[in-house]
Amino acid sequence: MRRQNHNSTVEFILLGFSNYPELQGQMFGAFLVIYLVTVLGNAIIITIIFLDQSLHIPMYLFLQNLSLVDLCFSTVITPEILVILTSEKATISFGGCFVQMYFILLFGGTECFLLGVMAYDRFAAICHPLSYPVIMKKSVFVKLVMFSWVSGTMMTTLQTTWVFSFPYCDHKEINHLFCETPPVLELACADTFLFEVYAFTGTILIVMVPFLLILLSYTRILFTILKMPSTTGRQKAFSTCASHLTSVTLFYGTASITYLQPKSRYSPDTKKLMSLAYTLLTPLLNPLIYSLRNKEMKRAVVKLWQRKVTFHTG
């Protein structure tokens, strides 16, 4: 009971990049721009797909879900980083840290599963185009999206609750930018071995299994593309898949390094940069990767813009 009372009142200090005070201003400006562009880009994708009926097909509805996850992911993390960069001593309550970690894991885990099912969707569309409408019918799409969100929620609830059941004694300084599991766990004054085994196993399931499925899907896709007689067809298929692979490599690479080695020998600053790669850069790049390389998305933007202009001039 004493431990629970102590943990309910403890307050953590987020150190951020406090050892580089001369760079705080520039970093604040850069992170603010990244956040605004991320919000705008993902909000545009969500809105365009919602308004354009021709985009109400699995490929774009998966993308809409991905943009929603990225928008929420960035919003959970970046405002806190901006506060840290403008504060001499940035603190976060025990409850606030719990909530932030919960949603970081939720949106991160859900994104892993979504990227996996999006790869499966591309595999079905390119390798089995004639049976694609049956393979990816509406009921299948709904189940895959629900699976992504529910799986992320289940793993997150168990992991976050377990992390915050440990006593944290007088250790308060989190040498990180936000409440991510590895740096918070370093402060626990208890044996965390069993949790680390669970977390490692959970990371394998959430990160590596979808990643291996993505590699398998794209291996099959590559062989199918190489058999295409049309050069134009090959280029179009390569273009579609290159977008997804770019996003996947960045996200899975940095996330797996962070969570598969919770007590790694990387310096704290290196860990912070790796965390920023998948929590800030991926949500920023996804809208650019998927929309700028996609003719249908660009066509939908033009069509909605023309409709708006016609409405105002009519």
C-alpha positions in Angstrom: 0.0 0.0 0.0 2.9 2.3 0.9 4.4 1.8 -2.6 1.1 2.6 -4.3 0.7 5.8 -2.3 4.3 6.8 -3.2 3.9 6.1 -6.9 0.6 8.0 -7.0 2.3 11.2 -5.9 5.7 10.9 -7.6 6.7 13.4 -10.3 9.2 12.7 -13.1 11.6 15.1 -14.6 12.1 14.8 -18.4 15.7 15.9 -19.2 15.2 16.1 -23.0 18.2 17.9 -24.6 19.1 19.9 -21.5 22.8 19.3 -22.0 22.6 21.3 -25.2 21.0 24.6 -24.0 22.4 26.6 -26.9 20.4 24.5 -29.4 17.1 24.6 -27.6 15.7 27.5 -29.6 16.6 26.0 -33.0 15.2 22.6 -31.9 12.0 24.2 -30.7 11.5 25.8 -34.1 12.3 22.7 -36.1 10.0 20.4 -34.0 7.2 23.0 -34.2 7.4 23.1 -38.0 7.6 19.3 -38.2 4.5 19.0 -36.0 2.4 21.5 -37.9 3.3 19.9 -41.3 2.5 16.5 -39.8 -0.9 17.5 -38.6 -1.7 19.3 -41.8 -0.5 16.5 -44.1 -2.3 13.7 -42.2 -5.5 15.8 -41.7 -5.6 16.5 -45.5 -5.3 12.8 -46.3 -8.0 11.9 -43.8 -10.4 14.6 -45.1 -9.8 13.9 -48.9 -10.4 10.1 -48.5 -13.5 10.9 -46.4 -15.0 13.3 -49.0 -14.0 11.5 -52.2 -16.2 8.4 -52.7 -13.9 7.0 -55.4 -11.2 6.5 -52.7 -13.5 4.4 -50.5 -11.6 1.2 -51.3 -9.4 -0.8 -49.0 -6.0 0.7 -50.1 -7.1 4.2 -49.3 -9.2 3.4 -46.2 -6.1 1.6 -44.7 -4.1 4.8 -45.6 -6.8 6.9 -43.8 -6.4 4.8 -40.7 -2.6 5.1 -40.9 -2.9 8.9 -41.1 -5.2 8.9 -38.1 -2.7 6.9 -36.1 0.2 9.1 -37.2 -1.7 12.3 -36.4 -2.5 11.0 -32.9 1.0 9.5 -32.4 2.6 12.9 -33.2 0.1 14.8 -30.9 0.8 12.5 -27.9 4.6 13.2 -28.2 5.5 16.5 -29.9 3.7 19.1 -27.7 5.4 17.6 -24.6 8.8 17.9 -26.4 8.0 21.6 -27.1 7.2 22.1 -23.4 10.5 20.5 -22.4 12.5 22.7 -24.9 11.0 25.9 -23.3 11.2 24.9 -19.7 14.2 25.0 -17.3 12.8 22.0 -15.5 10.2 20.0 -17.3 8.1 17.7 -15.1 5.4 15.2 -15.8 3.2 13.6 -13.1 3.1 9.9 -12.5 -0.4 9.7 -14.1 0.6 11.9 -17.0 3.6 9.7 -17.7 1.4 6.6 -17.6 -1.1 8.2 -20.1 1.6 9.3 -22.5 3.3 5.9 -22.5 0.0 4.1 -22.9 -0.9 6.1 -26.1 2.7 5.9 -27.5 2.5 2.1 -27.3 -1.1 2.0 -28.5 -0.4 4.1 -31.6 3.0 2.6 -32.2 1.6 -1.0 -32.0 -1.4 -0.2 -34.1 0.8 1.3 -36.8 2.9 -1.9 -36.9 -0.2 -4.0 -37.5 -1.6 -1.5 -40.0 1.6 -1.5 -42.1 1.5 -5.3 -42.1 -2.1 -5.5 -43.3 -1.4 -2.8 -45.9 1.4 -5.0 -47.3 -1.0 -7.9 -47.4 -3.5 -5.6 -49.3 -0.8 -4.7 -51.9 0.1 -8.4 -52.2 -3.5 -9.4 -52.9 -4.0 -6.5 -55.4 -0.8 -7.2 -57.4 -0.4 -10.9 -57.1 -4.1 -11.9 -57.3 -5.8 -9.0 -59.2 -8.8 -11.0 -60.5 -9.8 -12.4 -57.0 -8.8 -9.2 -55.1 -12.4 -8.0 -54.7 -13.2 -11.3 -52.9 -10.0 -11.5 -50.9 -10.3 -7.9 -49.7 -14.1 -7.5 -49.4 -15.5 -5.0 -47.0 -16.0 -7.5 -44.1 -12.3 -8.6 -44.4 -11.1 -5.0 -44.5 -13.1 -4.2 -41.3 -11.8 -7.2 -39.5 -8.2 -6.4 -40.4 -8.6 -2.8 -39.2 -10.3 -3.9 -36.0 -7.6 -6.5 -35.4 -4.9 -3.8 -35.7 -6.5 -1.5 -33.2 -7.6 -4.3 -30.7 -4.2 -6.0 -30.8 -2.5 -2.7 -30.1 -4.8 -2.0 -27.2 -4.5 -5.4 -25.5 -0.6 -5.4 -25.6 -0.5 -1.8 -24.5 -2.8 -2.1 -21.5 -0.8 -5.0 -20.1 2.6 -3.5 -20.7 1.9 0.0 -19.4 0.1 -1.3 -16.3 3.0 -3.6 -15.5 5.6 -0.8 -16.0 3.8 1.5 -13.5 3.3 -1.3 -11.0 7.0 -1.1 -10.1 8.2 1.1 -7.3 10.2 4.1 -8.4 11.6 5.3 -5.0 13.5 8.5 -5.3 14.6 8.1 -8.9 12.9 10.9 -10.8 15.0 12.0 -13.8 14.0 10.4 -17.1 16.9 11.0 -19.5 14.6 11.2 -22.5 12.2 13.4 -24.4 9.0 11.6 -23.4 7.8 8.6 -21.3 9.0 5.8 -23.4 9.2 2.3 -21.8 13.0 1.7 -21.8 14.1 5.0 -20.1 11.3 4.9 -17.6 12.1 1.3 -16.7 15.7 2.2 -15.9 14.4 4.2 -12.9 12.5 1.3 -11.3 14.1 0.1 -8.0 13.0 -3.5 -8.4 13.9 -6.6 -10.4 12.5 -6.1 -13.9 13.8 -9.3 -15.4 10.4 -10.9 -16.0 9.0 -7.8 -17.5 11.9 -7.5 -19.8 11.4 -11.1 -21.0 7.7 -10.2 -21.6 8.5 -6.9 -23.3 11.1 -8.6 -25.6 8.5 -11.3 -26.5 5.8 -8.7 -27.1 8.1 -6.6 -29.3 8.9 -9.7 -31.4 5.1 -10.2 -31.9 4.2 -6.6 -32.5 7.3 -5.5 -34.5 9.1 -8.4 -36.0 6.2 -10.7 -37.0 4.4 -8.0 -39.1 7.8 -7.0 -40.5 8.5 -10.5 -41.6 5.0 -10.7 -43.1 5.8 -7.5 -45.0 9.1 -8.9 -46.3 7.3 -12.1 -47.4 4.5 -10.1 -49.1 7.0 -7.9 -51.0 9.1 -10.8 -52.0 6.0 -12.3 -53.7 5.1 -8.9 -55.1 8.6 -8.5 -56.6 8.5 -11.9 -58.4 5.0 -11.0 -59.8 6.2 -7.6 -61.0 9.2 -9.1 -62.7 6.9 -11.4 -64.7 4.8 -8.5 -66.0 5.1 -8.1 -69.8 4.4 -4.3 -69.7 7.2 -1.9 -68.6 4.5 0.6 -67.6 2.8 -1.9 -65.4 6.1 -2.8 -63.7 6.9 0.9 -63.1 3.5 1.6 -61.6 3.6 -1.5 -59.3 7.2 -0.6 -58.2 6.1 3.0 -57.5 3.2 1.9 -55.3 5.3 -0.5 -53.3 8.3 1.7 -52.9 6.2 4.2 -50.9 5.2 1.6 -48.5 8.7 0.1 -48.1 10.3 3.5 -47.5 7.9 4.1 -44.6 8.2 0.5 -43.3 12.0 0.6 -43.2 12.2 3.8 -41.3 9.6 2.9 -38.8 10.5 -0.7 -38.1 14.2 -0.1 -38.1 14.3 2.5 -35.4 11.5 1.1 -33.3 13.0 -2.4 -33.2 16.4 -1.0 -32.1 14.7 1.0 -29.4 12.5 -1.8 -28.0 14.5 -4.9 -28.6 17.5 -3.5 -26.7 16.0 -1.8 -23.7 19.3 -1.8 -21.9 21.5 -1.3 -24.9 24.9 0.4 -24.8 23.8 3.3 -27.1 24.3 6.7 -25.5 21.1 8.5 -24.2 21.4 11.1 -27.0 21.6 8.3 -29.6 18.5 6.7 -28.1 16.6 10.0 -28.2 17.5 10.5 -31.9 16.4 7.0 -32.8 13.1 7.5 -30.9 12.6 10.8 -32.9 13.1 8.9 -36.1 10.0 6.7 -35.7 7.8 9.0 -33.6 8.3 12.3 -35.5 9.8 11.5 -38.9 7.5 8.6 -39.9 4.3 10.6 -39.2 5.8 13.5 -41.1 6.9 11.5 -44.1 4.0 9.1 -44.5 1.6 11.8 -46.0 4.4 13.0 -48.4 5.4 9.4 -49.4 1.8 8.2 -50.0 0.2 11.3 -51.5 2.9 12.8 -53.7 3.6 9.4 -55.3 0.0 8.6 -55.9 -1.9 9.9 -58.9 -5.3 9.1 -57.5 -4.7 11.1 -54.4 -3.4 14.1 -56.4 -6.4 13.8 -58.7 -8.8 13.8 -55.7 -7.1 16.9 -54.3 -7.5 18.8 -57.6 -11.1 17.7 -57.9 -12.0 18.8 -54.4 -10.2 22.1 -55.0 -12.1 22.7 -58.2 -15.3 21.9 -56.5 -14.5 24.5 -53.8 -13.6 27.2 -56.3 -16.8 26.5 -58.3 -18.8 26.7 -55.1 -17.3 30.1 -54.1 -17.6 31.6 -57.6 -21.0 30.2 -58.4 
